[in-house]
Amino acid sequence: MLVGGALTVWALAIAVLLVNHAVAADFGLTAVLAITGATAAGALASLFGYWTYALGTLSYALDRNGLVIHWGATRQVIPLAAIERLVPGTSVGVPSVRGVSWLGYHVGNANIERIGDVLFYSTHQAPEQVLYVMTSERNYAITVTDPAGFARQVQIRQDLGPTARVTHHAQRLGSAAQAFWYDSTGRILVGIALLAAFLMWALVGIRYPDLPAAFELQFPAYEDNPLVNVQTKDAILELPRIATALLVVNLVIGFVLHAWERVAGYVMFIAAAVVQLAFAAAVAIAIQGA
């Protein structure tokens, strides 16, 4: 918990410092990079904060029907009848975990030669603190203070039999139920849209300091264009601001549609990227003669 809290505060401190730098500096590429870094640091702080909260909620509940692992907004439900063996970590060792893994906190996937794939929900710091729960469908790693006593309780409840039918499944509550977070294609498309937005703002940031205080804004750009008017340099910021607002709208609609129909969400994410690139081209054209 201390490690998670320290990481959360560290990321928040970086975000605050970058925001202060961006506010104090004149608008330009440096300010764009500072705001981008602050946004990334804020997202990282939220992630560390959620992981720390999830660690505080990590628990195991055992009854005659099954074993329930509770971690944050996720619950893994394991039918008690599906548990075939309990193997101590000292027998097969403990591998490195791919996922959330720091001192006393390991949630993610790992592979063990004699067991296979294992999903960790463990707070171990030594192999003797790990207990592998082998089931007919998937293997889990947990940390219990008394593995022998835990094994006895499992056996007692298996002998008594279930009181209700339980299936092997994962429950995700609230925002964790949003399928987007588990869709790599959707995350890549959103990443492309965000990158396009960053490139648009970076273009403005590079050109903005060199713009005259007032210049002729010409869009579309062609000779004798009647749509030419004199603007202050701040007027050029309206294009990326509008584009950013559209990006937020497109992404929100995309998230909602993705939960209903994945392809519809993809369409909105692609549209978000195309709109950002179009506005980047518009900015380039509008200031090319300045």
C-alpha positions as CSV (number, residue, x, y, z in Angstrom):
1,M,0.0,0.0,0.0
2,L,2.9,2.4,0.8
3,V,4.5,1.6,-2.6
4,G,1.2,2.3,-4.4
5,G,0.5,5.5,-2.5
6,A,4.1,6.7,-3.2
7,L,3.7,6.0,-6.9
8,T,0.3,7.8,-7.1
9,V,1.6,10.9,-5.3
10,W,4.8,10.9,-7.5
11,A,2.7,10.8,-10.7
12,L,0.4,13.5,-9.3
13,A,3.3,15.7,-8.4
14,I,4.7,15.5,-11.9
15,A,1.3,16.4,-13.4
16,V,1.0,19.5,-11.1
17,L,4.6,20.6,-11.9
18,L,4.0,20.3,-15.7
19,V,0.7,22.2,-15.5
20,N,2.4,25.0,-13.5
21,H,5.1,25.1,-16.2
22,A,2.6,25.2,-19.0
23,V,0.6,28.0,-17.3
24,A,3.7,30.1,-16.6
25,A,5.2,29.7,-20.1
26,D,4.2,31.5,-23.3
27,F,2.2,29.2,-25.6
28,G,4.4,27.2,-27.9
29,L,5.7,23.7,-28.4
30,T,7.1,23.6,-24.9
31,A,3.7,24.4,-23.4
32,V,2.0,21.7,-25.6
33,L,4.6,19.1,-24.5
34,A,4.0,20.2,-20.9
35,I,0.2,19.8,-21.1
36,T,0.6,16.5,-22.9
37,G,3.0,15.2,-20.2
38,A,0.7,16.5,-17.4
39,T,-2.3,14.6,-19.0
40,A,-0.2,11.4,-19.2
41,A,1.0,11.8,-15.7
42,G,-2.6,12.4,-14.5
43,A,-3.7,9.2,-16.2
44,L,-0.8,7.3,-14.7
45,A,-1.7,8.7,-11.2
46,S,-5.3,7.5,-11.7
47,L,-4.0,4.0,-12.7
48,F,-1.7,3.8,-9.7
49,G,-4.5,5.1,-7.5
50,Y,-6.9,2.4,-8.7
51,W,-4.4,-0.4,-8.4
52,T,-3.7,0.8,-4.8
53,Y,-7.4,0.9,-4.0
54,A,-7.8,-2.6,-5.6
55,L,-5.0,-3.9,-3.3
56,G,-6.9,-2.6,-0.3
57,T,-10.0,-4.5,-1.4
58,L,-8.2,-7.8,-2.3
59,S,-9.9,-10.6,-0.4
60,Y,-10.9,-14.3,-0.8
61,A,-14.4,-15.6,0.3
62,L,-15.0,-19.3,0.6
63,D,-18.3,-21.1,1.0
64,R,-19.9,-24.4,0.0
65,N,-20.5,-23.1,-3.6
66,G,-17.2,-21.6,-4.5
67,L,-14.2,-19.4,-3.9
68,V,-14.6,-15.7,-4.8
69,I,-11.6,-13.5,-5.3
70,H,-12.4,-9.9,-5.0
71,W,-10.0,-7.3,-6.4
72,G,-11.2,-3.8,-7.0
73,A,-14.1,-3.8,-9.4
74,T,-13.4,-7.4,-10.4
75,R,-14.6,-10.6,-8.9
76,Q,-13.3,-14.1,-10.0
77,V,-15.9,-16.8,-9.2
78,I,-14.5,-20.3,-9.0
79,P,-16.9,-23.2,-8.4
80,L,-15.7,-25.2,-5.4
81,A,-16.3,-28.5,-7.3
82,A,-13.8,-27.3,-10.0
83,I,-10.9,-27.1,-7.5
84,E,-8.8,-30.2,-8.1
85,R,-5.6,-29.5,-6.2
86,L,-3.9,-26.9,-3.9
87,V,-0.2,-26.7,-4.5
88,P,2.2,-24.6,-2.2
89,G,4.5,-22.2,-3.9
90,T,7.5,-23.9,-2.3
91,S,6.9,-27.0,-4.5
92,V,7.0,-25.4,-7.9
93,G,8.5,-21.9,-7.3
94,V,7.1,-18.5,-8.0
95,P,7.7,-16.8,-11.5
96,S,7.7,-13.1,-12.3
97,V,4.2,-11.8,-12.9
98,R,3.1,-9.9,-16.0
99,G,0.8,-7.2,-14.8
100,V,0.7,-5.2,-11.6
101,S,3.8,-6.4,-9.7
102,W,5.6,-4.6,-7.0
103,L,6.7,-5.3,-3.4
104,G,3.9,-7.4,-1.8
105,Y,1.5,-7.0,-4.7
106,H,1.2,-9.3,-7.7
107,V,-1.9,-9.4,-10.0
108,G,-1.5,-10.7,-13.5
109,N,-0.5,-13.7,-15.6
110,A,2.5,-16.0,-15.3
111,N,3.5,-19.3,-16.6
112,I,5.0,-22.2,-14.6
113,E,6.5,-25.2,-16.4
114,R,4.8,-27.8,-14.2
115,I,1.5,-26.0,-13.9
116,G,0.9,-23.9,-16.9
117,D,-0.7,-20.5,-17.1
118,V,-1.6,-19.0,-13.7
119,L,-3.6,-15.9,-12.8
120,F,-2.1,-14.2,-9.7
121,Y,-4.1,-12.4,-7.0
122,S,-1.3,-12.5,-4.5
123,T,0.4,-10.4,-1.9
124,H,3.4,-12.7,-1.5
125,Q,7.0,-11.6,-0.8
126,A,8.3,-15.2,-0.5
127,P,7.4,-18.6,-2.2
128,E,6.0,-20.0,1.0
129,Q,3.3,-17.3,0.9
130,V,1.9,-18.5,-2.4
131,L,-0.8,-21.1,-2.8
132,Y,-1.8,-22.3,-6.2
133,V,-5.4,-23.2,-6.7
134,M,-5.6,-25.7,-9.6
135,T,-9.1,-26.0,-11.2
136,S,-10.5,-27.8,-14.2
137,E,-10.6,-24.5,-16.2
138,R,-7.9,-22.2,-14.9
139,N,-5.2,-21.9,-12.3
140,Y,-4.9,-19.2,-9.7
141,A,-2.3,-18.0,-7.2
142,I,-3.4,-16.5,-3.9
143,T,-1.9,-15.7,-0.5
144,V,-3.4,-17.1,2.7
145,T,-1.8,-17.1,6.2
146,D,-2.6,-20.7,6.8
147,P,-2.5,-22.8,3.6
148,A,-3.1,-26.1,5.5
149,G,-6.1,-24.7,7.3
150,F,-7.4,-23.3,4.0
151,A,-7.1,-26.7,2.3
152,R,-9.0,-28.3,5.1
153,Q,-11.9,-25.8,4.8
154,V,-12.0,-26.4,1.0
155,Q,-12.2,-30.2,1.6
156,I,-14.9,-29.8,4.3
157,R,-17.1,-27.7,2.0
158,Q,-16.6,-29.9,-1.0
159,D,-17.7,-32.9,1.1
160,L,-20.8,-31.0,2.2
161,G,-21.7,-30.2,-1.4
162,P,-23.0,-27.0,-3.0
163,T,-26.2,-25.2,-2.1
164,A,-26.5,-23.5,-5.5
165,R,-25.2,-24.0,-9.0
166,V,-22.1,-21.8,-9.6
167,T,-20.3,-21.3,-12.9
168,H,-16.7,-20.4,-13.5
169,H,-16.8,-16.7,-14.5
170,A,-15.5,-13.2,-13.9
171,Q,-17.7,-10.3,-12.8
172,R,-16.6,-6.7,-13.5
173,L,-18.6,-3.9,-11.9
174,G,-19.0,-0.2,-12.9
175,S,-16.5,1.2,-15.5
176,A,-14.5,-2.0,-15.3
177,A,-17.4,-3.7,-17.1
178,Q,-16.7,-1.6,-20.2
179,A,-15.4,-4.0,-22.8
180,F,-13.2,-1.3,-24.3
181,W,-10.5,-1.8,-21.6
182,Y,-10.1,-5.4,-22.8
183,D,-10.1,-4.7,-26.5
184,S,-6.6,-4.1,-27.9
185,T,-7.9,-2.9,-31.3
186,G,-10.1,-0.3,-29.7
187,R,-7.2,1.0,-27.5
188,I,-4.9,1.2,-30.6
189,L,-7.5,3.3,-32.5
190,V,-8.0,5.6,-29.6
191,G,-4.3,5.9,-29.3
192,I,-4.1,6.9,-33.0
193,A,-6.8,9.6,-32.5
194,L,-4.9,11.0,-29.5
195,L,-1.6,11.0,-31.4
196,A,-3.3,12.9,-34.3
197,A,-4.6,15.5,-31.8
198,F,-1.1,15.9,-30.3
199,L,0.4,16.3,-33.8
200,M,-2.1,19.0,-34.5
201,W,-1.4,20.9,-31.3
202,A,2.4,20.4,-31.8
203,L,2.1,22.0,-35.3
204,V,0.4,25.0,-33.8
205,G,2.9,25.2,-31.0
206,I,5.8,25.2,-33.4
207,R,4.4,28.0,-35.6
208,Y,2.6,30.1,-33.0
209,P,5.7,31.9,-31.5
210,D,6.8,33.0,-35.0
211,L,3.4,34.4,-36.1
212,P,3.0,38.2,-36.3
213,A,0.7,39.8,-33.8
214,A,-1.8,40.3,-36.6
215,F,-1.9,38.5,-40.0
216,E,-4.2,37.6,-42.9
217,L,-6.0,34.4,-42.2
218,Q,-6.8,32.8,-45.5
219,F,-8.8,29.6,-45.7
220,P,-9.2,28.0,-48.2
221,A,-5.8,29.1,-49.4
222,Y,-5.9,30.3,-53.1
223,E,-5.2,33.6,-54.9
224,D,-8.0,36.3,-54.7
225,N,-9.8,34.3,-52.0
226,P,-12.6,36.6,-50.7
227,L,-12.6,34.8,-47.4
228,V,-9.5,36.6,-46.1
229,N,-9.5,38.7,-43.0
230,V,-7.0,40.1,-40.6
231,Q,-6.8,38.2,-37.3
232,T,-4.7,38.3,-34.2
233,K,-2.4,35.3,-33.7
234,D,-4.7,34.0,-30.9
235,A,-7.4,33.3,-33.5
236,I,-5.4,30.4,-34.9
237,L,-6.0,28.6,-31.6
238,E,-9.7,28.3,-32.3
239,L,-9.1,25.5,-34.8
240,P,-7.3,23.1,-32.4
241,R,-9.8,24.0,-29.6
242,I,-12.7,23.0,-31.8
243,A,-10.9,19.9,-32.9
244,T,-10.2,18.9,-29.3
245,A,-13.9,19.4,-28.4
246,L,-14.9,17.2,-31.3
247,L,-12.3,14.6,-30.2
248,V,-13.9,14.4,-26.7
249,V,-17.4,14.0,-28.2
250,N,-16.3,11.4,-30.7
251,L,-14.5,9.4,-28.0
252,V,-17.4,9.5,-25.6
253,I,-19.8,8.4,-28.2
254,G,-17.3,5.7,-29.3
255,F,-17.1,4.3,-25.8
256,V,-20.8,4.1,-25.5
257,L,-21.3,2.5,-28.9
258,H,-18.4,0.1,-28.2
259,A,-20.3,-1.4,-25.3
260,W,-23.3,-2.0,-27.5
261,E,-21.6,-2.9,-30.8
262,R,-17.8,-3.1,-31.1
263,V,-17.6,-2.2,-34.8
264,A,-19.8,0.9,-34.3
265,G,-17.3,2.0,-31.6
266,Y,-14.4,1.4,-34.1
267,V,-16.1,3.7,-36.6
268,M,-16.3,6.5,-34.1
269,F,-12.7,6.1,-33.1
270,I,-11.5,6.1,-36.7
271,A,-13.7,9.2,-37.3
272,A,-12.0,10.9,-34.4
273,A,-8.6,10.3,-35.8
274,V,-9.7,11.5,-39.3
275,V,-11.2,14.7,-37.9
276,Q,-8.0,15.5,-36.0
277,L,-5.9,15.0,-39.1
278,A,-8.3,17.1,-41.1
279,F,-8.0,20.0,-38.6
280,A,-4.2,19.6,-38.6
281,A,-4.3,20.1,-42.4
282,A,-6.6,23.1,-41.9
283,V,-4.2,24.7,-39.5
284,A,-1.2,24.1,-41.8
285,I,-3.1,25.7,-44.7
286,A,-4.4,28.6,-42.6
287,I,-1.0,29.7,-41.4
288,Q,1.1,28.9,-44.4
289,G,1.1,32.5,-45.6
290,A,1.6,34.1,-42.2
